[in-house]
Amino acid sequence: MTPLYDDDLPAHVADSDTSVEAAESMTLLAPKLRDLVAAELRRRGGWGATNDELEEHMDIKHQTLSPRVRELVQHGKVKDSGQRRRTRSGRFATVWVWGSP
C-alpha cells in the first residue's frame, strides 16, 4: 500500500507531536489491523458496517479503528455506501463497504 504521508507513518496530524508519537507507535501494527478491517468489510459485502459496528464486533477501540478505515478510504479500497445506520449512541453513521467508488 502506498504511504499516505511523507514520513511513512500511519494516519496522523503532522503538526501534532502527540499524533505523530501515536502514529510511530502504530507503525508495525497498523498494516495488520488495516488488513483485518479490510477482511471484515469484504466478508460483510453490500451490508457493510459503520465504524461503531466494526469496533464492537472486532473489539477494537475507536481511536485505533477509525484511522484504519480512513486509510482504506484514502487508498480507494473502501467507500461510503450512501447508507446510514444508528450507532450504539443512537446517532447516524456512515456505512462503509468494500470496493472502489
Rosetta constraint file for C-alpha pairs under 8 A:
AtomPair CA 1 CA 75 HARMONIC 7.81 0.50
AtomPair CA 2 CA 75 HARMONIC 7.92 0.50
AtomPair CA 3 CA 8 HARMONIC 5.41 0.50
AtomPair CA 3 CA 9 HARMONIC 7.50 0.50
AtomPair CA 3 CA 10 HARMONIC 7.85 0.50
AtomPair CA 4 CA 8 HARMONIC 7.12 0.50
AtomPair CA 4 CA 9 HARMONIC 8.00 0.50
AtomPair CA 4 CA 10 HARMONIC 7.60 0.50
AtomPair CA 4 CA 11 HARMONIC 7.44 0.50
AtomPair CA 4 CA 71 HARMONIC 7.72 0.50
AtomPair CA 4 CA 74 HARMONIC 7.91 0.50
AtomPair CA 5 CA 9 HARMONIC 6.47 0.50
AtomPair CA 5 CA 10 HARMONIC 7.59 0.50
AtomPair CA 5 CA 11 HARMONIC 7.54 0.50
AtomPair CA 9 CA 20 HARMONIC 7.90 0.50
AtomPair CA 9 CA 23 HARMONIC 5.85 0.50
AtomPair CA 9 CA 24 HARMONIC 6.25 0.50
AtomPair CA 9 CA 27 HARMONIC 6.07 0.50
AtomPair CA 10 CA 23 HARMONIC 5.35 0.50
AtomPair CA 10 CA 24 HARMONIC 7.51 0.50
AtomPair CA 10 CA 26 HARMONIC 6.88 0.50
AtomPair CA 10 CA 27 HARMONIC 6.16 0.50
AtomPair CA 10 CA 30 HARMONIC 6.64 0.50
AtomPair CA 11 CA 23 HARMONIC 6.52 0.50
AtomPair CA 11 CA 67 HARMONIC 5.94 0.50
AtomPair CA 11 CA 68 HARMONIC 7.76 0.50
AtomPair CA 11 CA 70 HARMONIC 7.97 0.50
AtomPair CA 11 CA 71 HARMONIC 6.81 0.50
AtomPair CA 12 CA 19 HARMONIC 5.34 0.50
AtomPair CA 12 CA 20 HARMONIC 5.88 0.50
AtomPair CA 12 CA 22 HARMONIC 7.83 0.50
AtomPair CA 12 CA 23 HARMONIC 5.97 0.50
AtomPair CA 13 CA 19 HARMONIC 5.61 0.50
AtomPair CA 13 CA 20 HARMONIC 6.65 0.50
AtomPair CA 14 CA 19 HARMONIC 7.31 0.50
AtomPair CA 14 CA 20 HARMONIC 6.38 0.50
AtomPair CA 15 CA 20 HARMONIC 7.90 0.50
AtomPair CA 16 CA 20 HARMONIC 6.19 0.50
AtomPair CA 17 CA 21 HARMONIC 6.07 0.50
AtomPair CA 18 CA 22 HARMONIC 6.11 0.50
AtomPair CA 19 CA 23 HARMONIC 6.14 0.50
AtomPair CA 20 CA 24 HARMONIC 6.13 0.50
AtomPair CA 21 CA 25 HARMONIC 6.32 0.50
AtomPair CA 22 CA 26 HARMONIC 6.48 0.50
AtomPair CA 23 CA 27 HARMONIC 6.29 0.50
AtomPair CA 26 CA 30 HARMONIC 5.33 0.50
AtomPair CA 27 CA 31 HARMONIC 7.64 0.50
AtomPair CA 28 CA 32 HARMONIC 7.60 0.50
AtomPair CA 29 CA 33 HARMONIC 6.27 0.50
AtomPair CA 30 CA 34 HARMONIC 5.96 0.50
AtomPair CA 30 CA 68 HARMONIC 6.99 0.50
AtomPair CA 31 CA 35 HARMONIC 6.18 0.50
AtomPair CA 32 CA 36 HARMONIC 6.38 0.50
AtomPair CA 33 CA 37 HARMONIC 6.19 0.50
AtomPair CA 33 CA 65 HARMONIC 7.82 0.50
AtomPair CA 33 CA 68 HARMONIC 7.03 0.50
AtomPair CA 34 CA 38 HARMONIC 6.04 0.50
AtomPair CA 34 CA 68 HARMONIC 5.22 0.50
AtomPair CA 34 CA 69 HARMONIC 7.25 0.50
AtomPair CA 34 CA 71 HARMONIC 7.92 0.50
AtomPair CA 34 CA 72 HARMONIC 7.28 0.50
AtomPair CA 35 CA 39 HARMONIC 6.10 0.50
AtomPair CA 36 CA 40 HARMONIC 6.23 0.50
AtomPair CA 37 CA 41 HARMONIC 6.23 0.50
AtomPair CA 37 CA 54 HARMONIC 7.68 0.50
AtomPair CA 37 CA 65 HARMONIC 8.00 0.50
AtomPair CA 37 CA 68 HARMONIC 7.44 0.50
AtomPair CA 37 CA 69 HARMONIC 7.26 0.50
AtomPair CA 38 CA 42 HARMONIC 6.15 0.50
AtomPair CA 38 CA 72 HARMONIC 7.63 0.50
AtomPair CA 38 CA 78 HARMONIC 7.97 0.50
AtomPair CA 38 CA 98 HARMONIC 7.25 0.50
AtomPair CA 39 CA 43 HARMONIC 6.08 0.50
AtomPair CA 40 CA 44 HARMONIC 6.29 0.50
AtomPair CA 41 CA 45 HARMONIC 6.48 0.50
AtomPair CA 41 CA 48 HARMONIC 5.87 0.50
AtomPair CA 41 CA 49 HARMONIC 6.92 0.50
AtomPair CA 41 CA 96 HARMONIC 7.59 0.50
AtomPair CA 41 CA 97 HARMONIC 5.98 0.50
AtomPair CA 41 CA 98 HARMONIC 5.58 0.50
AtomPair CA 42 CA 97 HARMONIC 7.47 0.50
AtomPair CA 42 CA 98 HARMONIC 5.46 0.50
AtomPair CA 44 CA 48 HARMONIC 5.24 0.50
AtomPair CA 44 CA 49 HARMONIC 7.43 0.50
AtomPair CA 44 CA 97 HARMONIC 7.86 0.50
AtomPair CA 45 CA 97 HARMONIC 6.73 0.50
AtomPair CA 45 CA 98 HARMONIC 6.87 0.50
AtomPair CA 46 CA 97 HARMONIC 6.23 0.50
AtomPair CA 46 CA 98 HARMONIC 7.86 0.50
AtomPair CA 47 CA 97 HARMONIC 7.27 0.50
AtomPair CA 48 CA 81 HARMONIC 7.75 0.50
AtomPair CA 48 CA 95 HARMONIC 5.91 0.50
AtomPair CA 48 CA 96 HARMONIC 5.31 0.50
AtomPair CA 48 CA 97 HARMONIC 4.51 0.50
AtomPair CA 48 CA 98 HARMONIC 7.37 0.50
AtomPair CA 49 CA 53 HARMONIC 5.77 0.50
AtomPair CA 49 CA 54 HARMONIC 6.28 0.50
AtomPair CA 49 CA 95 HARMONIC 5.02 0.50
AtomPair CA 49 CA 96 HARMONIC 5.35 0.50
AtomPair CA 49 CA 97 HARMONIC 6.83 0.50
AtomPair CA 50 CA 54 HARMONIC 6.31 0.50
AtomPair CA 50 CA 85 HARMONIC 7.22 0.50
AtomPair CA 50 CA 87 HARMONIC 7.68 0.50
AtomPair CA 50 CA 93 HARMONIC 6.15 0.50
AtomPair CA 50 CA 94 HARMONIC 5.70 0.50
AtomPair CA 50 CA 95 HARMONIC 4.53 0.50
AtomPair CA 50 CA 96 HARMONIC 5.93 0.50
AtomPair CA 51 CA 55 HARMONIC 5.99 0.50
AtomPair CA 51 CA 62 HARMONIC 7.54 0.50
AtomPair CA 51 CA 65 HARMONIC 7.32 0.50
AtomPair CA 51 CA 66 HARMONIC 6.55 0.50
AtomPair CA 51 CA 69 HARMONIC 7.75 0.50
AtomPair CA 51 CA 93 HARMONIC 7.78 0.50
AtomPair CA 51 CA 94 HARMONIC 7.80 0.50
AtomPair CA 51 CA 95 HARMONIC 7.75 0.50
AtomPair CA 51 CA 96 HARMONIC 7.85 0.50
AtomPair CA 52 CA 56 HARMONIC 6.18 0.50
AtomPair CA 52 CA 62 HARMONIC 7.57 0.50
AtomPair CA 52 CA 87 HARMONIC 5.96 0.50
AtomPair CA 52 CA 88 HARMONIC 7.26 0.50
AtomPair CA 53 CA 57 HARMONIC 5.97 0.50
AtomPair CA 53 CA 87 HARMONIC 7.41 0.50
AtomPair CA 54 CA 58 HARMONIC 5.66 0.50
AtomPair CA 54 CA 59 HARMONIC 7.76 0.50
AtomPair CA 54 CA 60 HARMONIC 7.68 0.50
AtomPair CA 54 CA 65 HARMONIC 7.88 0.50
AtomPair CA 55 CA 59 HARMONIC 5.39 0.50
AtomPair CA 55 CA 60 HARMONIC 4.84 0.50
AtomPair CA 55 CA 61 HARMONIC 6.00 0.50
AtomPair CA 55 CA 62 HARMONIC 6.25 0.50
AtomPair CA 55 CA 65 HARMONIC 6.68 0.50
AtomPair CA 56 CA 60 HARMONIC 6.96 0.50
AtomPair CA 60 CA 64 HARMONIC 6.61 0.50
AtomPair CA 60 CA 65 HARMONIC 6.13 0.50
AtomPair CA 61 CA 65 HARMONIC 6.13 0.50
AtomPair CA 62 CA 66 HARMONIC 5.63 0.50
AtomPair CA 63 CA 67 HARMONIC 7.13 0.50
AtomPair CA 64 CA 68 HARMONIC 7.05 0.50
AtomPair CA 65 CA 69 HARMONIC 6.45 0.50
AtomPair CA 66 CA 70 HARMONIC 6.24 0.50
AtomPair CA 67 CA 71 HARMONIC 6.09 0.50
AtomPair CA 68 CA 72 HARMONIC 6.33 0.50
AtomPair CA 69 CA 73 HARMONIC 6.21 0.50
AtomPair CA 69 CA 78 HARMONIC 7.57 0.50
AtomPair CA 70 CA 74 HARMONIC 6.09 0.50
AtomPair CA 71 CA 75 HARMONIC 6.21 0.50
AtomPair CA 72 CA 76 HARMONIC 6.33 0.50
AtomPair CA 72 CA 77 HARMONIC 5.23 0.50
AtomPair CA 72 CA 78 HARMONIC 5.51 0.50
AtomPair CA 73 CA 77 HARMONIC 5.76 0.50
AtomPair CA 73 CA 78 HARMONIC 4.68 0.50
AtomPair CA 73 CA 79 HARMONIC 5.88 0.50
AtomPair CA 76 CA 99 HARMONIC 7.38 0.50
AtomPair CA 76 CA 100 HARMONIC 5.31 0.50
AtomPair CA 76 CA 101 HARMONIC 7.07 0.50
AtomPair CA 77 CA 98 HARMONIC 6.14 0.50
AtomPair CA 77 CA 99 HARMONIC 5.35 0.50
AtomPair CA 77 CA 100 HARMONIC 5.50 0.50
AtomPair CA 78 CA 96 HARMONIC 6.49 0.50
AtomPair CA 78 CA 97 HARMONIC 5.64 0.50
AtomPair CA 78 CA 98 HARMONIC 4.57 0.50
AtomPair CA 78 CA 99 HARMONIC 5.27 0.50
AtomPair CA 78 CA 100 HARMONIC 6.19 0.50
AtomPair CA 78 CA 101 HARMONIC 7.78 0.50
AtomPair CA 79 CA 96 HARMONIC 5.66 0.50
AtomPair CA 79 CA 97 HARMONIC 5.58 0.50
AtomPair CA 79 CA 98 HARMONIC 6.43 0.50
AtomPair CA 79 CA 99 HARMONIC 6.30 0.50
AtomPair CA 79 CA 100 HARMONIC 6.20 0.50
AtomPair CA 79 CA 101 HARMONIC 5.71 0.50
AtomPair CA 80 CA 94 HARMONIC 6.45 0.50
AtomPair CA 80 CA 95 HARMONIC 6.12 0.50
AtomPair CA 80 CA 96 HARMONIC 4.89 0.50
AtomPair CA 80 CA 97 HARMONIC 6.45 0.50
AtomPair CA 80 CA 101 HARMONIC 7.87 0.50
AtomPair CA 81 CA 94 HARMONIC 7.50 0.50
AtomPair CA 81 CA 95 HARMONIC 5.75 0.50
AtomPair CA 81 CA 96 HARMONIC 5.66 0.50
AtomPair CA 81 CA 97 HARMONIC 5.89 0.50
AtomPair CA 82 CA 94 HARMONIC 7.20 0.50
AtomPair CA 82 CA 95 HARMONIC 7.03 0.50
AtomPair CA 83 CA 94 HARMONIC 6.37 0.50
AtomPair CA 83 CA 95 HARMONIC 5.51 0.50
AtomPair CA 84 CA 92 HARMONIC 5.71 0.50
AtomPair CA 84 CA 93 HARMONIC 5.22 0.50
AtomPair CA 84 CA 94 HARMONIC 4.94 0.50
AtomPair CA 84 CA 95 HARMONIC 5.52 0.50
AtomPair CA 85 CA 91 HARMONIC 7.94 0.50
AtomPair CA 85 CA 92 HARMONIC 5.19 0.50
AtomPair CA 85 CA 93 HARMONIC 5.52 0.50
AtomPair CA 85 CA 94 HARMONIC 6.88 0.50
AtomPair CA 85 CA 95 HARMONIC 6.70 0.50
AtomPair CA 86 CA 90 HARMONIC 5.17 0.50
AtomPair CA 86 CA 91 HARMONIC 5.13 0.50
AtomPair CA 86 CA 92 HARMONIC 4.31 0.50
AtomPair CA 86 CA 93 HARMONIC 6.10 0.50
AtomPair CA 87 CA 91 HARMONIC 5.45 0.50
AtomPair CA 87 CA 92 HARMONIC 6.13 0.50
AtomPair CA 87 CA 93 HARMONIC 6.51 0.50
